[in-house]
């Protein structure tokens, strides 16, 4: 059965930071004469650096920061607190950590620091032309809707749901429930696509959706992953099948 909607993760699925997110931290620190400990931000250390900062808001089913991000101003305060923790993990100490965290929060939401992958627009255009409604559902910044618009996705994406505004982060079930409400469909009518197995495949499947992993690097080792978004479009432009 073809899906009525496809929910897409954003980061490393439809687009990415350019330069990479870590480089924006380095840029902000350098403006204050500080060099970050790159080893704390790369490779195996990178995921804990990103995820551990959320520990205060973690629950057994996912991160719930709904009480701390009721509007743009409160989310900005939350983001600065997260950034301070990440800077400390990268070796920054003293009073300079506060202005660096503020600067990171400013530049990481600048639309000029994002780009789409080459296959994004053709895939979204083909899906839209075939009658599928496309949404973004991502663990991301408050400004993601504006970022998507600046990247030219108006008309290809029905709406953008970002964890910053929902108040929960994937794989919290509240995220998938919010997506289904926004699209006005049942779980069995939706397909979720993203680059994280837990966030974009396992979580949506627990919510009753079909889901596909996009593995652009080929590092997952999974035969059922897709390597690019063009694989969502069957020959002839028919709608992709669920499951």
HUTA-V901638 format. One line per field, one symbol per residue. phi: phi as a letter, one per 40 degrees, with the letter a starting at -180 (. if undefined). burial: b if it has 24 or more other C-alpha atoms within 12 Angstrom, else e. A space follows every 50 residues. Layout:
phi=???
burial=???
This chain:
phi=.cccbbcbcbcgbcaacacdddcccccccccbgbbccdccbbfccccdcc ccccddbcbdbhcbbccbacaccccccccccccdccccccgcbgcccccc cccdccccbcdccbaccccccdccccccccgccbbbbacacdcddccccc cgcdgbbcabbbddccgbbdcccccccccccdcgbcdcbbbbbacbcccb bccccccgccabcbbccgccgccccbcaccccbcdggcccccg
burial=ebbbbbbbbbbbbbbbbeeebbebbbbbbeeeebbbbbebbeeeeeeebb bebbeebeeeebbbbbebbeeeeebbbbbbbbbbbbbbbbebeeeebbbb bbbbbbbbbbbebbbbbeebbebbbbbbebebbbbbbbbbbbbbbebbee bebeebbbbbbbbbbbbbbbbbbbbbbbbbebbeeebbbbbbbbbbbbbb bbbbbbbbbbbbbbbbeeeeeeeebbbbbbbbbeeeeebbbbe
